[in-house]
Amino acid sequence: MEDSMGMFAALDVSQEETAICVVREDGAQVAEAKVPTCPHAIATWLAERTEGLERVGMETGPLAV
């Protein structure tokens, strides 16, 4: 049986590292990590672990731009 629950990722961006937390629709944590703050590193990490990712949210702050 295929898991059809949506997945959501939250990013907490800092100068050097970005913390990523992925949860399912029911709130269960799927994965978490810290990766270099670089679009390619973040996108690669998410693509390798989050099939069916529905949304990505980012903490707002000075690095949000």
N, C-alpha and C positions, 0 to 999 in steps of 0.2 A: 504494500500500500504506500503510495507516494504522499509525502508530507506536503500539504498544500498551504500551510500557514505562511503568511508573509514574514519577511525579515526586514529589520530596520537597523541602521548603523548610526552611532553618535560619534562625532569627532571633537576632541578637546585639543585645540591647536596651541602649541607653544613655539618659541623660536627654533629649538633644536629637534623636538620630537612631537608627534601627534599621537595621542591615546585614542584608540578605537575600541568601541564596545558594540557588539552586534547582539540583538535580542530578537526572539520570535514575537509574533503577534500576541501570544499569551504572556509575554514578559520573561520567559525563560531565556537565560543567557546562552548564546551559541558560541561566541568567541570574544577574546579580548587581547589586545596587544599594543605595543608602542612601536611606531615606525618613524623613520626620519621625516621631517616636515618637508615633503617634496611631493607634488601632485602625482608623479609616476609611482613612487613608493606606496602611497596611499591607495591609488587605483589598482595597482597590482595586487596588494594584500587583499583588498575587498573582492576583486575578481576571482581570486583563487579559493575563496572561502564562502562566498555568499551568493550562491545561485538563487535567483528569485528575490533579490534585494529590491524592496519597494521604495524606500526613502532613505536619504542620508541627511542628518541634521548636524549642525555645527554650532558649538558654543560661540556666542558673540563676544567680541572684545577687539582690542587693537589689531590683532592679526587676522580678523575675519575678512578683511578686504582682500 
